Amino acid sequence: MLNDTQCRTAKPKDRPYKLSDDKGLYLEVKPNGTKAWRYRFKLEKDGKLKESVFAIGDYGSAPAGEAVEAAQARRAGGRFTLAEAREERLKARGLVKQGINPAHQRQADKIKRVQQSAITFEAVAREWLTMKDWEDTTKKRRLDMLQRVVFPKIGVLPVKQVTSAHVLDVLQTAHKQNGPSVAAEARRTMGGVFELAIATLRADIDPVHPVRKALPANKTQHKRPLTAEEIGQLLRDLTSHGGRYETIGAFRLMWWTLCRPSESVEAKWSEFDLDKALWKISAERMKKRKEHVIPLPTQAVEMLRAQNGLTGHYEHVFPGRDDRSKPMSVASFRQMLHVLGWAGKFSPHATRTTGSTRLNEMGYHPDWIERQLAHIEPNSVRRTYNHADYLSDRAKMMQKWANMLKDLESGAEPKF
């Protein structure tokens, strides 16, 4: 059997020669000085035993005090000490006993690693998103969150290589920069992606589970209605924001009409008849896939006429900052609220909850309010016979609502 001194001091000759160890392992010394570990074995093929040689790697000595990471890197580079070569021989012999050629197995393992490396977290996340039975607007919002919060951190990593440390970094950064609700959404989303990856044998474990409680629980009541004082303060803070006029305009349109955030930011000029003070949102843009007609208070009409002078030549009323051919993102609202200090206290979706609550307090008919919010009548019989849009009634109601918002913003007592 060989010892390390013999391996280390072996000199090249004019022809390759072998230094035998044990059970098929030998060191081949080549004329160029390369020392290569080889394992000779016999494997049955076509009913006969045939001899083959498995290339383990090159000889390499381990420096004194070599760190574990350095040793792993050395072996990954194909350089093995005598002891390590013997371990590789044992693994190869185990495969031979099973009738497996170790060279073929190594090739199969390499192909598998390449395939796994090609399956990135982003690829699986996009696949997961297409499988969800959600409205297009919901999928778009979730993809927007992934692109802003998750993909920059782990999108290019093979899904199998994402660790709990990676996940925790995503969550902590999201919590700090975007607030607890976004961090919670990122956690749920990553958990869903890994559930799919495990089910399709592209990952072995869910790295989200160990760190799922690492962040404080989200105690924000995002959809609670704002008080009158809070409404006034929010609108005053909005005036002092100094941000993009598209963001402020879309935010105010949402408050004046109580539409959904996505309906506001994705509004198109073709949907508006400012002379008639009407906004017709097409069925494909509505959550319930039914056209929705919204009466516009004078404040909204005035803002839109001014906005038309700025963006009227675009398709969208509020075009995106980087790509003016596309609408702005709902994320712009969240970013603005974060800057204003309202993140964690209010989310854009709470506008509708606030409006519904306050309008009911003001004594307006529940049917008018529900129709303004584009809610579907839950009673199927009543829904069949109730086709009224209450448009003129809603127009008066929403003008009173817009006037009240103006009073609250100015700090005056609202006039009903």
VOPAGU-2260 file (C-alpha; in pm, 1 decimal, decimal comma):
REM VOPAGU-2260
SITE   aa  ch    i         X         Y         Z
SITE  MET   A    0       0,0       0,0       0,0
SITE  LEU   A    1     109,3     355,1     -63,5
SITE  ASN   A    2     195,4     620,7     189,0
SITE  ASP   A    3     171,8     995,7     141,8
SITE  THR   A    4     548,5    1041,9     116,1
SITE  GLN   A    5     562,6     811,6    -184,7
SITE  CYS   A    6     281,8    1003,1    -352,3
SITE  ARG   A    7     431,9    1341,6    -278,3
SITE  THR   A    8     787,1    1257,8    -388,4
SITE  ALA   A    9     703,2    1055,2    -701,0
SITE  LYS   A   10     896,6    1200,6    -997,9
SITE  PRO   A   11     785,5    1200,1   -1363,4
SITE  LYS   A   12     956,2     972,9   -1614,6
SITE  ASP   A   13     968,1     947,2   -1990,5
SITE  ARG   A   14     663,8     722,3   -1985,7
SITE  PRO   A   15     360,3     712,6   -1756,2
SITE  TYR   A   16     391,1     469,0   -1467,4
SITE  LYS   A   17     170,5     347,9   -1183,9
SITE  LEU   A   18     206,2     332,4    -806,1
SITE  SER   A   19     -40,4      71,2    -682,1
SITE  ASP   A   20    -228,9     112,3    -354,8
SITE  ASP   A   21    -498,9    -145,4    -277,6
SITE  LYS   A   22    -820,2    -294,0    -418,3
SITE  GLY   A   23    -785,4    -137,6    -761,2
SITE  LEU   A   24    -666,1     209,7    -657,6
SITE  TYR   A   25    -342,6     339,8    -808,3
SITE  LEU   A   26    -160,8     666,9    -873,3
SITE  GLU   A   27     -61,6     729,3   -1233,5
SITE  VAL   A   28     241,0     957,1   -1270,0
SITE  LYS   A   29     256,1    1120,9   -1614,7
SITE  PRO   A   30     560,5    1265,5   -1796,7
SITE  ASN   A   31     427,4    1620,0   -1751,2
SITE  GLY   A   32     430,3    1574,9   -1372,9
SITE  THR   A   33      56,7    1523,2   -1327,3
SITE  LYS   A   34     -32,7    1259,5   -1067,9
SITE  ALA   A   35    -376,5    1112,0   -1125,6
SITE  TRP   A   36    -580,4     879,8    -906,4
SITE  ARG   A   37    -733,6     586,3   -1093,7
SITE  TYR   A   38    -958,9     302,0    -984,7
SITE  ARG   A   39    -958,8     -18,0   -1187,4
SITE  PHE   A   40   -1270,9    -231,5   -1161,0
SITE  LYS   A   41   -1458,0    -504,3   -1343,0
SITE  LEU   A   42   -1823,1    -480,4   -1435,1
SITE  GLU   A   43   -2044,7    -729,8   -1611,2
SITE  LYS   A   44   -2153,1    -633,4   -1959,5
SITE  ASP   A   45   -2326,9    -857,8   -2210,8
SITE  GLY   A   46   -2277,5   -1151,4   -1974,3
SITE  LYS   A   47   -1901,7   -1096,3   -1943,8
SITE  LEU   A   48   -1680,2    -920,3   -1690,8
SITE  LYS   A   49   -1507,6    -626,2   -1854,9
SITE  GLU   A   50   -1234,1    -415,3   -1699,3
SITE  SER   A   51   -1276,0     -37,6   -1681,2
SITE  VAL   A   52   -1091,0     250,7   -1519,7
SITE  PHE   A   53   -1255,0     530,6   -1322,1
SITE  ALA   A   54   -1071,3     865,2   -1302,9
SITE  ILE   A   55   -1107,2     986,4    -943,9
SITE  GLY   A   56    -903,1    1304,0    -977,9
SITE  ASP   A   57    -550,5    1435,8    -927,2
SITE  TYR   A   58    -325,2    1395,3    -628,1
SITE  GLY   A   59    -307,8    1691,8    -394,7
SITE  SER   A   60    -151,5    1739,8     -55,3
SITE  ALA   A   61    -340,2    1904,1     229,9
SITE  PRO   A   62    -155,3    2199,4     387,9
SITE  ALA   A   63    -112,4    2189,4     763,7
SITE  GLY   A   64    -414,4    2336,5     938,7
SITE  GLU   A   65    -623,9    2336,9     622,0
SITE  ALA   A   66    -972,0    2474,5     693,9
SITE  VAL   A   67   -1281,8    2266,9     620,2
SITE  GLU   A   68   -1396,6    2513,8     354,2
SITE  ALA   A   69   -1056,3    2507,9     185,1
SITE  ALA   A   70   -1054,4    2127,6     182,6
SITE  GLN   A   71   -1399,9    2122,4      25,7
SITE  ALA   A   72   -1290,1    2368,7    -240,8
SITE  ARG   A   73    -979,0    2159,9    -315,0
SITE  ARG   A   74   -1182,8    1841,6    -359,1
SITE  ALA   A   75   -1437,9    2028,0    -571,3
SITE  GLY   A   76   -1143,3    2119,4    -792,7
SITE  GLY   A   77   -1059,6    1751,0    -832,1
SITE  ARG   A   78    -752,3    1723,5    -606,7
SITE  PHE   A   79    -749,0    1446,4    -345,2
SITE  THR   A   80    -506,3    1331,2     -78,2
SITE  LEU   A   81    -427,1     960,6     -44,9
SITE  ALA   A   82    -682,8     918,7     233,8
SITE  GLU   A   83    -948,0    1102,7      35,1
SITE  ALA   A   84    -874,6     898,4    -278,8
SITE  ARG   A   85    -932,1     581,8     -75,1
SITE  GLU   A   86   -1268,5     719,0      37,4
SITE  GLU   A   87   -1363,2     789,5    -324,4
SITE  ARG   A   88   -1258,3     436,1    -414,8
SITE  LEU   A   89   -1490,3     298,0    -145,3
SITE  LYS   A   90   -1780,6     496,8    -290,5
SITE  ALA   A   91   -1696,9     373,4    -640,2
SITE  ARG   A   92   -1671,4      11,0    -522,4
SITE  GLY   A   93   -2013,3      44,3    -363,6
SITE  LEU   A   94   -2159,5     147,3    -698,8
SITE  VAL   A   95   -1979,3    -135,7    -880,2
SITE  LYS   A   96   -2127,7    -388,2    -638,0
SITE  GLN   A   97   -2470,2    -255,9    -742,6
SITE  GLY   A   98   -2378,9    -302,4   -1106,5
SITE  ILE   A   99   -2338,0      71,5   -1164,4
SITE  ASN   A  100   -2046,2     218,9   -1352,0
SITE  PRO   A  101   -1914,0     502,4   -1129,4
SITE  ALA   A  102   -1818,9     708,7   -1436,2
SITE  HIS   A  103   -2176,6     688,2   -1563,6
SITE  GLN   A  104   -2310,1     776,6   -1220,2
SITE  ARG   A  105   -2086,7    1082,4   -1199,6
SITE  GLN   A  106   -2208,8    1197,9   -1539,1
SITE  ALA   A  107   -2571,1    1151,6   -1430,8
SITE  ASP   A  108   -2504,4    1345,2   -1108,7
SITE  LYS   A  109   -2350,1    1628,4   -1309,3
SITE  ILE   A  110   -2652,1    1647,8   -1538,8
SITE  LYS   A  111   -2880,0    1652,7   -1235,6
SITE  ARG   A  112   -2681,1    1935,7   -1075,7
SITE  VAL   A  113   -2695,2    2137,7   -1395,7
SITE  GLN   A  114   -3069,7    2086,7   -1420,9
SITE  GLN   A  115   -3120,0    2186,8   -1059,3
SITE  SER   A  116   -2905,8    2496,5   -1107,1
SITE  ALA   A  117   -3118,7    2596,1   -1403,9
SITE  ILE   A  118   -3435,2    2586,4   -1188,9
SITE  THR   A  119   -3414,0    2925,3   -1022,0
SITE  PHE   A  120   -3641,9    3054,7    -749,8
SITE  GLU   A  121   -3779,2    3312,8    -992,6
SITE  ALA   A  122   -3868,0    3044,9   -1247,6
SITE  VAL   A  123   -4060,2    2840,4    -990,2
SITE  ALA   A  124   -4224,3    3153,8    -847,6
SITE  ARG   A  125   -4354,4    3258,7   -1188,4
SITE  GLU   A  126   -4484,4    2905,1   -1246,7
SITE  TRP   A  127   -4656,3    2910,9    -905,4
SITE  LEU   A  128   -4817,9    3243,2    -989,2
SITE  THR   A  129   -4963,6    3116,2   -1318,1
SITE  MET   A  130   -5124,4    2825,7   -1130,8
SITE  LYS   A  131   -5316,2    3051,2    -890,8
SITE  ASP   A  132   -5685,5    3097,9    -959,3
SITE  TRP   A  133   -5667,4    3472,6    -906,5
SITE  GLU   A  134   -5782,0    3776,2   -1100,0
SITE  ASP   A  135   -5520,4    3924,1   -1332,0
SITE  THR   A  136   -5494,1    4236,7   -1119,1
SITE  THR   A  137   -5418,4    4026,6    -811,4
SITE  LYS   A  138   -5150,5    3830,4    -995,1
SITE  LYS   A  139   -5001,1    4153,9   -1122,6
SITE  ARG   A  140   -4980,1    4299,4    -771,4
SITE  ARG   A  141   -4820,6    3983,0    -634,5
SITE  LEU   A  142   -4564,9    3974,1    -919,0
SITE  ASP   A  143   -4487,8    4339,3    -853,1
SITE  MET   A  144   -4409,6    4254,8    -489,9
SITE  LEU   A  145   -4186,1    3966,0    -595,2
SITE  GLN   A  146   -3997,0    4184,8    -840,9
SITE  ARG   A  147   -3942,3    4459,4    -584,7
SITE  VAL   A  148   -3880,0    4259,1    -269,0
SITE  VAL   A  149   -3788,7    3895,4    -335,1
SITE  PHE   A  150   -3628,9    3848,4    -677,5
SITE  PRO   A  151   -3346,4    4100,7    -621,3
SITE  LYS   A  152   -3234,1    3887,4    -326,0
SITE  ILE   A  153   -3290,3    3525,1    -431,1
SITE  GLY   A  154   -3443,5    3526,0    -778,7
SITE  VAL   A  155   -3135,4    3396,6    -961,3
SITE  LEU   A  156   -3051,1    3130,6    -700,6
SITE  PRO   A  157   -3135,9    2766,3    -775,6
SITE  VAL   A  158   -3449,6    2702,6    -572,5
SITE  LYS   A  159   -3283,1    2407,4    -401,0
SITE  GLN   A  160   -2999,3    2628,0    -276,9
SITE  VAL   A  161   -3214,0    2891,6    -105,8
SITE  THR   A  162   -3156,9    2868,5     268,7
SITE  SER   A  163   -3342,0    2997,4     572,7
SITE  ALA   A  164   -3072,2    3264,7     604,9
SITE  HIS   A  165   -3161,9    3389,9     256,6
SITE  VAL   A  166   -3531,7    3394,8     344,4
SITE  LEU   A  167   -3470,2    3577,6     671,1
SITE  ASP   A  168   -3269,4    3844,2     488,0
SITE  VAL   A  169   -3559,3    3897,5     247,1
SITE  LEU   A  170   -3809,8    3926,2     531,3
SITE  GLN   A  171   -3600,3    4160,0     744,9
SITE  THR   A  172   -3528,8    4391,3     453,5
SITE  ALA   A  173   -3895,1    4394,0     347,7
SITE  HIS   A  174   -4006,2    4466,4     704,5
SITE  LYS   A  175   -3762,6    4756,4     733,0
SITE  GLN   A  176   -3815,3    4913,1     391,8
SITE  ASN   A  177   -4177,2    4831,1     309,4
SITE  GLY   A  178   -4350,1    4754,6     636,4
SITE  PRO   A  179   -4489,9    4446,0     811,1
SITE  SER   A  180   -4771,0    4380,9     564,4
SITE  VAL   A  181   -4533,4    4349,7     268,2
SITE  ALA   A  182   -4300,4    4127,8     472,9
SITE  ALA   A  183   -4595,9    3906,3     565,1
SITE  GLU   A  184   -4701,3    3886,3     199,8
SITE  ALA   A  185   -4345,7    3795,7      99,1
SITE  ARG   A  186   -4337,6    3521,0     363,6
SITE  ARG   A  187   -4666,4    3370,2     246,6
SITE  THR   A  188   -4561,8    3389,1    -115,9
SITE  MET   A  189   -4222,8    3226,8     -62,2
SITE  GLY   A  190   -4390,1    2953,5     139,7
SITE  GLY   A  191   -4625,4    2882,4    -150,5
SITE  VAL   A  192   -4339,5    2873,3    -400,1
SITE  PHE   A  193   -4144,6    2622,6    -191,3
SITE  GLU   A  194   -4456,4    2411,3    -143,4
SITE  LEU   A  195   -4473,2    2378,2    -522,2
SITE  ALA   A  196   -4098,1    2315,4    -551,7
SITE  ILE   A  197   -4114,7    2032,7    -297,9
SITE  ALA   A  198   -4425,0    1880,4    -456,9
SITE  THR   A  199   -4249,4    1872,4    -794,4
SITE  LEU   A  200   -3923,8    1731,7    -649,7
SITE  ARG   A  201   -3727,6    2049,8    -718,9
SITE  ALA   A  202   -3658,8    2117,8    -352,9
SITE  ASP   A  203   -3628,5    1898,3     -45,5
SITE  ILE   A  204   -3721,0    2138,8     235,4
SITE  ASP   A  205   -3911,4    2460,7     295,1
SITE  PRO   A  206   -3656,8    2716,7     423,5
SITE  VAL   A  207   -3939,1    2956,7     512,3
SITE  HIS   A  208   -4078,7    2741,5     792,4
SITE  PRO   A  209   -3788,0    2777,5    1041,6
SITE  VAL   A  210   -3796,7    3159,3    1020,7
SITE  ARG   A  211   -4170,8    3210,5     981,4
SITE  LYS   A  212   -4198,1    3367,5    1328,1
SITE  ALA   A  213   -3870,3    3559,9    1320,5
SITE  LEU   A  214   -4044,6    3893,9    1268,5
SITE  PRO   A  215   -4294,4    4053,3    1505,7
SITE  ALA   A  216   -4655,4    3969,0    1431,6
SITE  ASN   A  217   -4827,6    4216,6    1203,3
SITE  LYS   A  218   -5075,5    4395,4    1428,6
SITE  THR   A  219   -5170,8    4654,4    1170,4
SITE  GLN   A  220   -5541,7    4679,3    1109,0
SITE  HIS   A  221   -5498,5    4787,3     749,0
SITE  LYS   A  222   -5864,5    4775,3     659,1
SITE  ARG   A  223   -6012,3    4948,2     961,7
SITE  PRO   A  224   -6192,4    5269,9     870,2
SITE  LEU   A  225   -6004,6    5592,5     940,0
SITE  THR   A  226   -6158,0    5845,2    1176,1
SITE  ALA   A  227   -6254,8    6188,8    1047,2
SITE  GLU   A  228   -5943,1    6335,4    1208,6
SITE  GLU   A  229   -5722,2    6071,2    1047,0
SITE  ILE   A  230   -5874,3    6133,3     705,1
SITE  GLY   A  231   -5799,5    6504,0     733,9
SITE  GLN   A  232   -5442,9    6443,5     849,3
SITE  LEU   A  233   -5376,2    6191,8     572,0
SITE  LEU   A  234   -5497,3    6433,0     303,9
SITE  ARG   A  235   -5294,7    6719,8     451,8
SITE  ASP   A  236   -4985,7    6497,6     457,0
SITE  LEU   A  237   -5059,0    6408,4      95,1
SITE  THR   A  238   -5057,8    6777,0      -2,5
SITE  SER   A  239   -4715,7    6824,0     157,8
SITE  HIS   A  240   -4572,5    6507,3       0,3
SITE  GLY   A  241   -4407,5    6677,1    -295,8
SITE  GLY   A  242   -4389,4    6350,8    -487,9
SITE  ARG   A  243   -4496,3    6266,7    -844,1
SITE  TYR   A  244   -4815,9    6438,5    -950,2
SITE  GLU   A  245   -4938,4    6109,7   -1101,3
SITE  THR   A  246   -4920,4    5938,3    -762,5
SITE  ILE   A  247   -5100,9    6220,3    -582,3
SITE  GLY   A  248   -5366,0    6249,3    -854,6
SITE  ALA   A  249   -5436,5    5875,1    -862,0
SITE  PHE   A  250   -5453,9    5864,7    -482,5
SITE  ARG   A  251   -5705,5    6149,5    -470,9
SITE  LEU   A  252   -5913,7    5991,7    -750,2
SITE  MET   A  253   -5930,9    5675,6    -541,6
SITE  TRP   A  254   -6060,7    5874,3    -243,0
SITE  TRP   A  255   -6309,3    6082,7    -445,7
SITE  THR   A  256   -6465,2    5775,3    -614,3
SITE  LEU   A  257   -6388,3    5489,8    -368,8
SITE  CYS   A  258   -6263,0    5276,5    -655,5
SITE  ARG   A  259   -6006,4    5003,4    -601,1
SITE  PRO   A  260   -5639,8    5112,7    -602,6
SITE  SER   A  261   -5566,7    4918,7    -922,8
SITE  GLU   A  262   -5867,6    5073,4   -1096,3
SITE  SER   A  263   -5733,6    5417,8   -1021,5
SITE  VAL   A  264   -5369,5    5373,2   -1117,3
SITE  GLU   A  265   -5461,9    5187,8   -1439,5
SITE  ALA   A  266   -5729,7    5437,3   -1548,4
SITE  LYS   A  267   -5739,0    5513,2   -1922,2
SITE  TRP   A  268   -5841,7    5839,8   -2085,2
SITE  SER   A  269   -6083,9    5649,8   -2311,3
SITE  GLU   A  270   -6288,7    5557,2   -2003,1
SITE  PHE   A  271   -6375,9    5917,0   -1909,1
SITE  ASP   A  272   -6648,0    6154,3   -2026,9
SITE  LEU   A  273   -6554,5    6466,4   -1836,1
SITE  ASP   A  274   -6838,0    6671,0   -1988,6
SITE  LYS   A  275   -7086,8    6427,0   -1837,9
SITE  ALA   A  276   -6870,1    6370,2   -1527,7
SITE  LEU   A  277   -6872,1    5994,5   -1578,2
SITE  TRP   A  278   -6607,8    5722,6   -1560,5
SITE  LYS   A  279   -6689,8    5389,1   -1727,6
SITE  ILE   A  280   -6449,1    5111,7   -1628,0
SITE  SER   A  281   -6460,4    4820,2   -1870,1
SITE  ALA   A  282   -6563,5    4474,7   -1751,0
SITE  GLU   A  283   -6219,0    4323,2   -1803,2
SITE  ARG   A  284   -6068,0    4572,7   -1559,5
SITE  MET   A  285   -6324,8    4505,9   -1289,9
SITE  LYS   A  286   -6287,6    4241,0   -1020,8
SITE  LYS   A  287   -6634,8    4101,8   -1088,8
SITE  ARG   A  288   -6596,4    4132,0   -1468,9
SITE  LYS   A  289   -6890,5    4371,8   -1499,8
SITE  GLU   A  290   -6871,8    4725,7   -1640,0
SITE  HIS   A  291   -6883,4    4986,3   -1367,6
SITE  VAL   A  292   -7005,3    5344,7   -1413,9
SITE  ILE   A  293   -6878,8    5594,7   -1158,7
SITE  PRO   A  294   -7012,5    5950,0   -1118,9
SITE  LEU   A  295   -6732,3    6203,0   -1080,6
SITE  PRO   A  296   -6753,2    6487,6    -827,9
SITE  THR   A  297   -6643,2    6831,4    -948,7
SITE  GLN   A  298   -6309,6    6796,5    -765,8
SITE  ALA   A  299   -6225,6    6485,4    -969,7
SITE  VAL   A  300   -6330,3    6648,0   -1298,6
SITE  GLU   A  301   -6113,6    6952,8   -1230,5
SITE  MET   A  302   -5812,2    6737,2   -1143,6
SITE  LEU   A  303   -5858,4    6521,3   -1452,6
SITE  ARG   A  304   -5888,0    6823,1   -1684,6
SITE  ALA   A  305   -5560,7    6955,5   -1545,0
SITE  GLN   A  306   -5404,7    6609,7   -1571,7
SITE  ASN   A  307   -5514,8    6584,1   -1933,2
SITE  GLY   A  308   -5288,3    6872,7   -2022,8
SITE  LEU   A  309   -4994,9    6672,1   -1887,2
SITE  THR   A  310   -5068,5    6313,2   -1987,7
SITE  GLY   A  311   -5359,7    6337,1   -2230,8
SITE  HIS   A  312   -5139,4    6217,5   -2516,8
SITE  TYR   A  313   -5076,6    5887,6   -2334,7
SITE  GLU   A  314   -5316,8    5592,9   -2308,7
SITE  HIS   A  315   -5317,9    5597,6   -1929,9
SITE  VAL   A  316   -5415,6    5888,6   -1711,0
SITE  PHE   A  317   -5132,0    5811,5   -1471,4
SITE  PRO   A  318   -4845,4    5666,7   -1680,6
SITE  GLY   A  319   -4550,5    5493,0   -1521,0
SITE  ARG   A  320   -4235,1    5682,3   -1438,8
SITE  ASP   A  321   -3994,7    5459,8   -1633,7
SITE  ASP   A  322   -4225,2    5338,1   -1909,9
SITE  ARG   A  323   -4484,5    5597,8   -2004,6
SITE  SER   A  324   -4666,9    5347,6   -2227,3
SITE  LYS   A  325   -4772,8    5154,9   -1916,8
SITE  PRO   A  326   -4969,3    5264,6   -1609,2
SITE  MET   A  327   -4806,8    5343,2   -1279,4
SITE  SER   A  328   -4793,0    5069,9   -1016,4
SITE  VAL   A  329   -5007,6    5032,0    -706,2
SITE  ALA   A  330   -4674,8    4999,3    -524,5
SITE  SER   A  331   -4635,2    5374,9    -574,7
SITE  PHE   A  332   -4913,6    5426,3    -319,2
SITE  ARG   A  333   -4739,1    5204,9     -64,0
SITE  GLN   A  334   -4406,3    5378,8    -119,9
SITE  MET   A  335   -4567,9    5718,6     -75,1
SITE  LEU   A  336   -4743,8    5610,5     243,9
SITE  HIS   A  337   -4411,2    5478,8     374,2
SITE  VAL   A  338   -4247,6    5816,6     311,6
SITE  LEU   A  339   -4537,8    5996,8     476,9
SITE  GLY   A  340   -4517,6    5774,5     785,2
SITE  TRP   A  341   -4851,5    5603,4     724,2
SITE  ALA   A  342   -4713,4    5257,6     648,4
SITE  GLY   A  343   -4841,3    5017,5     911,9
SITE  LYS   A  344   -5136,6    5246,2     992,7
SITE  PHE   A  345   -5321,0    5256,3     662,7
SITE  SER   A  346   -5323,6    5074,9     330,0
SITE  PRO   A  347   -5485,8    5196,0       6,5
SITE  HIS   A  348   -5754,0    4924,7      28,2
SITE  ALA   A  349   -5876,1    5077,2     354,9
SITE  THR   A  350   -6006,9    5375,4     155,6
SITE  ARG   A  351   -6311,2    5175,5      49,9
SITE  THR   A  352   -6373,0    5051,3     404,2
SITE  THR   A  353   -6349,8    5408,5     530,2
SITE  GLY   A  354   -6582,8    5540,4     261,3
SITE  SER   A  355   -6843,0    5269,3     319,9
SITE  THR   A  356   -6840,2    5327,7     694,9
SITE  ARG   A  357   -6862,2    5707,0     676,1
SITE  LEU   A  358   -7130,0    5712,2     403,9
SITE  ASN   A  359   -7344,4    5474,9     608,4
SITE  GLU   A  360   -7295,7    5705,0     908,7
SITE  MET   A  361   -7405,2    5995,5     689,5
SITE  GLY   A  362   -7735,3    5813,1     631,8
SITE  TYR   A  363   -7708,7    5721,4     265,2
SITE  HIS   A  364   -7898,6    5422,7     130,4
SITE  PRO   A  365   -7691,3    5101,8     158,3
SITE  ASP   A  366   -7779,2    5007,2    -202,4
SITE  TRP   A  367   -7626,9    5331,5    -330,4
SITE  ILE   A  368   -7308,5    5268,7    -134,4
SITE  GLU   A  369   -7277,5    4906,3    -241,9
SITE  ARG   A  370   -7332,3    5001,6    -605,5
SITE  GLN   A  371   -7068,0    5274,6    -579,3
SITE  LEU   A  372   -6823,1    5015,0    -447,4
SITE  ALA   A  373   -6919,1    4776,4    -733,1
SITE  HIS   A  374   -7021,7    4511,3    -483,3
SITE  ILE   A  375   -7244,1    4229,1    -604,1
SITE  GLU   A  376   -7577,5    4179,3    -427,8
SITE  PRO   A  377   -7535,4    3855,3    -223,3
SITE  ASN   A  378   -7905,5    3768,0    -246,2
SITE  SER   A  379   -7945,8    3598,4    -586,2
SITE  VAL   A  380   -8321,8    3665,5    -605,9
SITE  ARG   A  381   -8283,3    4030,4    -516,3
SITE  ARG   A  382   -7986,9    4058,4    -755,3
SITE  THR   A  383   -8203,7    3929,8   -1040,7
SITE  TYR   A  384   -8463,0    4206,0    -999,6
SITE  ASN   A  385   -8238,6    4486,4    -879,9
SITE  HIS   A  386   -8073,3    4632,8   -1188,8
SITE  ALA   A  387   -8078,6    4992,5   -1071,1
SITE  ASP   A  388   -7751,3    5180,6   -1084,3
SITE  TYR   A  389   -7887,4    5471,9    -877,6
SITE  LEU   A  390   -7656,2    5690,6   -1086,5
SITE  SER   A  391   -7814,9    6027,1   -1009,5
SITE  ASP   A  392   -7842,3    5939,2    -641,4
SITE  ARG   A  393   -7480,8    5823,5    -631,2
SITE  ALA   A  394   -7366,2    6141,1    -807,0
SITE  LYS   A  395   -7520,6    6355,4    -532,3
SITE  MET   A  396   -7382,5    6125,3    -262,4
SITE  MET   A  397   -7027,2    6130,6    -399,2
SITE  GLN   A  398   -7029,5    6507,3    -441,6
SITE  LYS   A  399   -7119,6    6537,1     -72,9
SITE  TRP   A  400   -6842,6    6287,8       3,6
SITE  ALA   A  401   -6584,5    6486,1    -193,7
SITE  ASN   A  402   -6696,9    6808,7     -25,1
SITE  MET   A  403   -6658,1    6643,3     315,2
SITE  LEU   A  404   -6303,3    6533,8     226,2
SITE  LYS   A  405   -6220,9    6890,7     129,8
SITE  ASP   A  406   -6355,3    7017,4     463,4
SITE  LEU   A  407   -6164,9    6755,4     661,5
SITE  GLU   A  408   -5841,8    6837,1     478,8
SITE  SER   A  409   -5880,3    7207,5     553,9
SITE  GLY   A  410   -5957,4    7135,4     918,0
SITE  ALA   A  411   -6308,6    7281,8     888,6
SITE  GLU   A  412   -6620,8    7120,2    1027,1
SITE  PRO   A  413   -6766,4    6909,4     743,9
SITE  LYS   A  414   -7100,6    7025,7     599,5
SITE  PHE   A  415   -7346,2    6752,9     508,0
